[in-house]
Structures are given as C-alpha cells and as structure tokens.
Amino acid sequence: MKEDKFPSELRLDKASGNWVVIATGRAKRPESFKKPKDSKIKSLKKDCFFCNIETQEKPLLVYYKGKEVEGIKKWTTVVIPNKFPAFVRSSKLNRKKKGEFFETMNAVGAHEVVVTKNHNKSLGQLSLLEVKEVIDVYADRYNALIKEDNINYVAIFHNHGPEAGASMSHPHSQIAGIPLIDYDLKKALAKSKKYKKDGDCIYCKMNDWEIKEKERIVYQNKHFMAICPFASKVAFQVIISPKKHLSHFENITEAEKESLADIFRVVLKKLYKALGDPAYNFYLHSAPSDNADHSYYHWHWTILPKTSIWAGFELGVGIEISTIEPEEAAKYLRNQKV
C-alpha cells in the first residue's frame, strides 16, 4: 500500500474525551478567516468543479440512471476522492502521547465526495428514482469502506447552503471512513446499551410512543418515520428512523432503500417549501463497524436546518435554545403539500 503524507492530525481533548481533527492539509493563513464582503459560494456552472467532473480525480463509483457503470461518459451520480481530504489511507496510525495530557495520531481513513449531476437541483428537488440512486451510492460506498483496515466508523453527511458549511453550490455529500468513533455517538451507544439491559431498544420505544402520540410525526411510510423530536436541538430538526429495529446501515435492503429515498425526498421538499430553501446539514448515525456487538443500537438520520446561530449561551452552557415547539414545527411541515 502506498503511504501518503497526512493532511490532518487527530488530537485528543483529555478533559472531554473528544477527538478533534486539525486539518493542516487545508491550512489557511490567519487573515484568511476574515469573512469577505461577498461571501456567497460560486454558482456558475462554467466554474464548477463538479460540472467538469473530468477535471477531478478518477471516480471510485459511477451510476447512470439507477445502474452502476464504467467511466464518466454518462453519469447521474458519481463518487470521487475529496481533493482536500481530512483523512487518507494508511496502515500507520502512529498513536502517541505528548507530555502528560496530550495525545495524537495520524488522520488515517478515507474521504470521498458524492456528486449528483444537476447543478441547480438540491436533493429534495430530485425525482424519487434519483434520490434512490443517491441512497444506493451511500450504501455501496459504506459497505466498501467498512471492509478497509483502520476504518472503524463511516460518516455520511451533507451540507446544503453556505450557512451549513457548503463550499460549493453544486449539490454533493461527503463520506469519511475514520479510525475512531465520535464522542456523541459513543454517548448514544452507552445509553442505548444501558437501556437494552432491560430488554428494549430505547429508540424503538420512543418510536412506538411517537406513533401513538402522532403530534410530532412529519411523514411516515412502510419502513420509516420522520419526526421533529421531543427535545429538538434546533427549530425544525427532523429525525428519520427505521420503524423496525436495525443497528447497521450496511444491512439495508432494496425495499428499505426505496422507502428511505421516499421519506428523504418528502421531508426535504417539505422543509424547502416551509422554510424557503433553508441551509441544512444531515448526517447518519449507525452502529460502528469495529467488530464489537452493537446490536442494541438503532441507526437513524438527523436533519438540522440552519434556522438560527449558536450564541454565547448555547456555546458556553451546551444547551440548545429552540424557538418553536417541536409539535408546532411538525404540524407545519406535515401540512405542507408536496
């Protein structure tokens, strides 16, 4: 295996137990953090890296109208290596301590970009078959990455809009295979495991309660439900969760992928209509692929619209302030005709 130079370093915050990525490969001068007067991201197709996909690195996976194909002569969804990766493939973790408190290791793993063809249409504006293709691609790359050495967790995430951190206007998602498990997921795993000792999955029990209550459900189909959670982190937060107890995203079936595409499309269309094309992030939390037993966990997607900016209280206390009741948010979204 070719050993690459590392564009990033993982550093452990001993006080919180959380790892952070110091992305030296994306290094900026201090003055470059100053926000320019015109901070809008590029939107012209002629300047778009993704519209000119042949200028990018060799694709890892290419789909055309629902089927995997060779080459990029015709494509509708493509996966390419991230040009500025936070993680690179290597067998050298090189984990080491620095003094009494500090610890580092190489940012080993993989960093990929999932690009859809249409420059102007966000995921919620695509057809059902087009969204299903994106889900297929997510699942294909997820299954490929979990088989690689030093990858214990695969993160799939999507940033829409500059306020959500999107640096390109062309719709795209990112997939990162990493050697560790993030701190928030670790806490969720621990709580799920503790609850499972009593014989139940905490997510299944909450889903049952939401179906009975009905007031926080945005949309549901045969396999999935979308809710504005009881303790929403932000206004109009939506969680998409399997109705059946499923721990590992990589085991998703064809029928489940079709249902997931349907619910994603409907929810994103409702958010688009209700909030006027808001910036948002969405991400997957699934049981890790570290060969441990995580059967107690219940995978799900979280969608976080950028409806406000964290200020001193949220940052200092760590408690989010949401300015609308989740019940009202769910009702408003539920009533949007799409």
N, C-alpha and C positions, 0 to 999 in steps of 0.2 A: 504493500500500500504506500502510495506517495504521501510523505509527511509534509503538510503545508505549514506556512507561518501562521501564527494565530492572530486574528484581527481583534480578538477580545480576550479579557481575563475575567474569570468568576472570582468574586470576593465575598467572604462570609462576614455578615454583621453578627458578631458574637452575642451582642445584647439581645437581639430579636430572634436569632436563629435563621435569618433570611439571607439568601444569596442574592447578590446583585451582579449585573453584567457591566463591566467597564469596557465600552466599545471603542478601543483605541484605533481599530481599523477604520472607524468612521470619525476619527478625531477632527475637531474643529478648533480654530483659534478662539480664545475667549470673546473677542469682539464680534464673532460671527453669530453669537446667540442673541444679539440685539435684533428685535423684530423690525423688519423693513416696513416702510410706509405702505407698500402694496404687498401684502402677504399672501395673496391668492396663489393657489397652485396652478401650474400650467394646464391649459385645457385644449390647446390646439393639437389636432391630430398629426399635423406635419412634424411637430416637435416631440411627439410621444414615442418613448422607447418601446412601449408595448404594441403600438400600431405598426411599428417597424421591427417586428419580432426577430427578423433575420439578423439584426444587429446585436442581439443578445447571445448569451452562451447557449450551447447545444441543449435542446429541450430534454427533460427527463421523462416526460409523458405528454402525448398529444391525443386529443379527442376531436373528432369531427362528427357533428350531428348524432351524438349518443354512442359512438363507437371509437375504440382506440385505433389509431392509425400510425403509420410510419411517416416521418418527415413533416415539414410545416408548409407544404404547398397549399393544403387545405386544412384549416383548423377552426374550432369554435371555442375550445378551452385548452390551454397549454400550461405545463409546469416547467419552470426554468430555475436554475440556481440563482439565488439572490446575488446581485452584482456587488453588494456591500454586506457580506454575511456577518452576523454576530457569532455564528458557530461554524466550525469547519471540521471535516472528518479527520480523525487521527486515532492512533492507538495509545497516545501519550497523554494521560490525564495530568500527570506531574503535580499531584496534590501535595502542598507543603505548607508548613506553618511559618509565620513571620513574627517573631517575638512571642510574647505571652498570649496576646489576644487575637492576632490576625492570621488568616488562612486564605490561600489562593489555590486555584487550579486552572488549567487551560480550558478555554471555552470549546470543548470538543462536542461535535454533533453534526447537524445538517441544518441548512437554512434555505428554503425554497419559496418561490412565488407562483401562485395560481392566478392566471390571467384569463379573463373572458374576452371574446373577440370585440364586442361592441364598445366603442369608446365612450358613448354617451349614456348607456343604459346601466343603471345600478342593478344589483341582484334582484331586488323586488320588482323591477320592471321587465324582467325576462319572462319567457314562457315557462310553463311547468316543465317541459322536456329540457329546456336549457338549464333550469335550476337543478333538475335531477342529474344532469351531466356534471355539474359542479360537485354535487354530493358524491357521485361516482368517483370523481377525481380525488376528493378528500379521502375517501375510504381506500382507494388504491394506494395512494402515497403513504397513508397512515400504516397500512399493512406492510408496505415495503420497508419503511423506516424502523418499525419496532423490531425487525429482524437483524438490524445492524448492531455491531458491538458498541458499547459505551452510550447507547441511547436507551434510557430508561423511561422517558416520557416524551410524547409527541403533542405539541401545542399547535392547534389550528386557530387562527384569528383573522379578523377582517376589520380594517379601518376605513370608514366612509366619511369623507369630508375633512378639510384641514383642521377643524377643531378636534377631530378624533385622531389626528396624527397621520393622516394620509398625505404622503409627499407627492403623489401622482394622482391626477384626476381620473385617469383610466381605471375602472374597477378591477381590483385584484385582492386576493387573500394571501396570507403567508402561513407557511408550515415550518415549525422549528422542532427538530429532534434534539433533545438535550439529555445530559447525563444525570440530572437530579430532578427532584420533584419540588414544585414551588410551595412556598410556605402556606399559602391559603388552602391549597389542595391538601397538604399534609394535615392541617387542622380539620378539614372536612372529612378526610379519611378516618381520622381518630374518633371524631364524633359519630360517624356512621358505624364504625366498628363497635363502639361502646353501646350504641342503641341496638345493634344487631344481636348483642348478647341476650337480649330479652326476646329474641325470636322474630323481630320485624325489621324491615328496612324503613328508616326514617323518611326517606323520600316517597316510598310507596304509601306510607301512612298519610303524609301531607297531601299527596295527590288524591287519595281517597277522600280526604276532608274537603279539598277544593272542589271536587266533582259534586259532593253533597251540598256544599255551600253555594256554588255556582257564581257568586258575585265577582270573583277575580279571574274567571276564565275569559280569555280573549277569543280563542278559537280552539277547536279540537277535531281530530279525525280518528280513524280506527286505531292507529298506533301511538299517537302523540297528543299532548295537550300543551297549550301555551297560556301562561298565567302572568299577571302582574303580582309578584309575590307579596305576601302579607307584610313582610318587613323589607320593602323595596329600598335598594341603595340609592336610586335616583328616580326622579319622576319618569313614568312610563317604562321602567325596567320590565323586560319580559324574559321569562324562563321557558324554554321548550324542553319538555321531558318525556321520555317514553312512558306509556301507561303500564307496560309490563316491566318487571324488574330486569334491567340489563346493566351489566357492570362495565363491559368492554366495548367501546365504539367499533373496534375492528371486526366484531362479530355481526355487524348489522346485515340484515337480509335485503334482498331485492325489494320485497314488498315494503319493508320498513324505510328503505331509501326513497321510494316513491312517496310514502306518506310524509317523510321528513321534508322532501322538496316542496310538497303541497303546503305544509304548515309554515315553512320558512317564507315562501312566496307570499302567502296570505298575510302573515304578520308584518313583513317588511312593507307590503303595499299599504296596509292599514296605517303604519307609522308614517309612511310617505304622505298619505292623504291627510292624516290627522294633524301632523306637525309641520307640514310644508317642507318635505325633503330634509329632515334633520341629519346632522352628523351623528354617527353612532359607531360603536365598537361591538363586535360579537366574538365570542370565543367558546371553545369546547372544554369541558372538564370530564375526563374519563378516567377509569382505573388505570394506574401505571402499568407499563409492560416490563416490570423489573423481576418477574417470576415469583413474586410473593402472592399470597392469597388475598385478593381484594374483592371477593365475591359479594361482600356486604355493601359495596358502593353502587351508586345509581348514576349513570352518565347523563349529562344534560348540556344544553347550550344556554348561554346568557347573552342577551342583547341589552346594551346600555346606551340609550340616546343621550346626546350631549345637550341637555336642557338647562344646565347651569354650570358654573365654575366653582370648584372647591376653593374655599376661602380659609381664613385662619382657624375657625372652629373645627371644620372637618379635618384639616391637616394636623392641627395640634392635638385634638381630642380623639380623632379616629372614628368619630360617629358622624355618619352622613345625615344631612338635612334634606328631606324630600318635600317639595312644596305642594304636593297633591296626594290625596288618599289613593292608595292602590286600587281600591274599589271603584273610585270615580274614573281613574285612568283606564281601568279595564273596561268599564261600561262605555267610555268614549271611543275606545278602539273597537270594541265589539260592534258598535253601531255604525262604524264606517263601512259603506258599501264598496266592495272591490270586485 
